[in-house]
Amino acid sequence: MTPFANLSSGRRKLLLLSALFAVPVIVAYALYFGGWRPSATGNYGELVQPARPIADIALVTLDGRPIRFSDLRGKWTLIAFAAADCPKACERNLYHMRQVIAAQGEKADRVQSVLVLTDSKALDWWRYTIKDYPGMRVVVVPPPALAALARQFTLPAGSPLDNPYRIYLIDPLGNLMMSYPADADPNGLRKDLARLLRVSRIG
């Protein structure tokens, strides 16, 4: 085989390799600029886009001590809302939040659960009931602040007042970033939280 033939063969191989590397890039650009997007994302919960900073609001603990919403920052926070009564959907939330956090193992201390009571009725009952959920913080929203807090958690699915059994996820900086319906699969929530704890450097 002549040197020219060797050169021609080598050039063809180089062009073929270049084409193999270029095709995926060309296809990706074509799909992107053609408007195609993946039909599924890697998370189970419903993303709040953009993440929504929750403004500071004065709250009260079950034993009457003042606390501010900003005091909850520093950890990944699962939040549920409840009124004086706690039907099955509410009890299910409390149980799921406890189990999802426990399932994080050694990273569980980076997560907290908070129950926000939308009225101050039946507080004695709540003080008794919450003993079954050690580590859960319970706060009461004073009536003047209730509308302002509920507005910050209002999503297309409704507000915590008219759709009260959702679970919300707030990042350690105080941003609402995901929510879950009342009938959400706790395993999906567990996986979302595990992924966030794995990749996050905050909280």
C-alpha positions in Angstrom: 0.0 0.0 0.0 1.4 3.4 -1.0 2.0 6.2 1.5 -0.8 8.1 -0.2 -3.2 5.2 0.5 -2.2 5.1 4.1 -2.7 8.8 4.5 -6.2 8.6 2.8 -7.2 5.7 5.1 -6.0 7.6 8.2 -7.9 10.7 7.2 -11.1 8.7 6.7 -10.8 7.2 10.2 -10.3 10.6 11.7 -13.3 12.0 9.9 -15.4 9.0 11.1 -14.3 9.5 14.7 -15.1 13.2 14.5 -18.5 12.4 13.1 -19.2 9.9 15.9 -18.4 12.6 18.6 -20.3 15.3 16.7 -23.6 13.5 16.2 -24.8 13.5 19.9 -24.0 17.2 20.2 -25.9 18.0 17.0 -28.9 15.8 18.1 -28.9 17.5 21.5 -28.9 21.0 20.0 -31.6 20.0 17.5 -33.8 18.7 20.3 -33.2 21.6 22.6 -33.8 24.4 20.1 -36.7 22.4 18.6 -38.5 22.8 21.9 -38.3 19.2 23.2 -38.0 18.7 26.9 -37.9 15.5 29.0 -41.4 14.4 30.1 -40.2 13.5 33.6 -37.9 15.1 36.1 -35.8 13.5 38.8 -38.0 14.6 41.7 -41.2 13.3 43.0 -42.6 16.4 44.6 -44.0 19.5 42.8 -41.3 22.1 42.3 -42.0 25.7 43.3 -40.3 27.7 40.5 -38.7 29.9 41.3 -38.1 29.0 44.9 -40.1 31.3 47.1 -38.5 33.0 50.2 -40.8 32.9 53.2 -41.0 36.2 54.9 -40.4 36.4 58.6 -43.6 36.1 60.8 -44.1 36.0 64.5 -45.4 32.7 65.8 -46.1 31.1 69.2 -45.0 27.7 70.5 -47.4 25.3 72.2 -46.2 26.4 75.6 -46.7 30.1 74.7 -43.2 31.2 73.9 -42.7 33.6 71.1 -40.8 32.4 68.1 -40.2 33.7 64.6 -40.5 31.9 61.3 -36.8 32.8 60.7 -35.9 30.7 63.8 -36.7 27.6 61.8 -33.9 28.3 59.3 -30.7 26.3 59.2 -32.2 22.8 58.4 -34.3 21.3 55.7 -37.8 21.6 57.0 -40.9 19.6 56.3 -44.0 21.7 57.1 -47.6 20.7 57.5 -50.6 22.8 58.5 -53.5 21.7 60.7 -56.5 23.2 62.5 -57.8 22.2 65.9 -58.9 18.8 64.7 -56.6 16.3 63.1 -58.4 13.9 60.8 -56.8 10.9 59.1 -55.0 13.0 56.5 -53.4 15.1 59.2 -52.4 12.1 61.2 -51.0 10.5 58.1 -48.8 13.6 57.5 -47.4 13.5 61.0 -46.5 9.8 60.7 -45.0 10.2 57.2 -42.9 13.1 58.2 -41.5 11.3 61.2 -40.8 8.2 59.1 -39.2 10.0 56.2 -36.8 11.9 58.5 -35.9 8.7 60.4 -35.1 7.0 57.1 -32.3 9.5 56.4 -30.1 7.7 58.9 -27.0 9.6 59.9 -28.2 12.7 58.0 -31.6 12.9 59.8 -30.3 15.6 62.1 -30.1 17.9 59.0 -33.9 17.8 58.8 -36.7 19.0 61.0 -40.5 18.7 60.9 -42.8 21.6 61.9 -46.6 21.5 62.4 -48.3 24.9 61.9 -51.6 25.2 63.8 -53.9 27.6 62.2 -55.9 28.3 65.4 -55.4 28.1 69.1 -58.2 25.7 69.9 -57.5 22.3 71.5 -53.9 23.1 72.4 -54.1 20.7 75.4 -55.1 17.9 73.0 -52.1 18.8 70.8 -49.7 18.9 73.7 -50.7 15.3 74.5 -50.8 14.0 70.9 -47.5 15.5 69.8 -45.7 13.3 72.3 -46.0 10.5 69.8 -43.8 12.5 67.4 -40.7 13.4 69.2 -38.6 16.1 67.6 -41.6 17.7 65.8 -41.9 21.4 66.5 -45.5 22.8 66.8 -46.2 26.5 66.3 -49.4 28.4 66.4 -50.1 31.3 64.0 -51.7 34.3 65.7 -54.9 35.3 63.9 -53.5 38.6 62.5 -50.6 36.8 60.8 -52.5 33.8 59.5 -53.6 35.3 56.2 -50.1 36.6 55.5 -48.5 33.2 56.2 -51.0 31.2 54.2 -50.6 33.5 51.2 -46.9 32.7 51.1 -47.7 29.0 50.8 -50.4 29.4 48.3 -49.8 27.4 45.1 -52.0 26.5 42.1 -53.4 23.7 44.1 -54.7 26.2 46.7 -53.6 27.6 50.1 -53.0 25.7 53.3 -56.3 27.0 54.5 -58.5 25.5 51.7 -56.2 22.6 50.9 -54.7 21.9 54.3 -53.1 18.5 54.1 -50.2 19.2 51.8 -46.6 18.8 53.0 -44.2 21.6 52.1 -40.4 21.4 51.9 -38.3 24.5 52.8 -34.6 24.7 52.3 -32.2 25.8 55.1 -32.2 29.4 53.8 -35.9 29.7 54.2 -37.1 29.1 50.6 -40.2 27.2 49.8 -39.0 24.8 47.1 -41.3 21.8 46.9 -44.8 20.6 47.9 -46.6 17.2 48.1 -50.3 16.5 48.0 -52.1 14.9 50.9 -52.0 11.5 49.2 -48.3 11.6 48.3 -46.3 8.5 48.4 -43.9 8.9 51.4 -41.3 6.8 49.5 -41.2 9.5 46.9 -40.7 12.2 49.5 -38.0 10.1 51.2 -36.1 9.8 47.9 -36.4 13.5 47.2 -35.0 14.4 50.6 -32.2 11.9 50.4 -31.1 13.3 47.1 -31.1 16.9 48.4 -29.2 15.9 51.5 -26.6 14.1 49.3 -26.0 17.0 46.9 -26.6 20.0 49.2 -23.8 21.7 51.1 -26.2 23.7 53.2 -28.2 22.7 56.3 
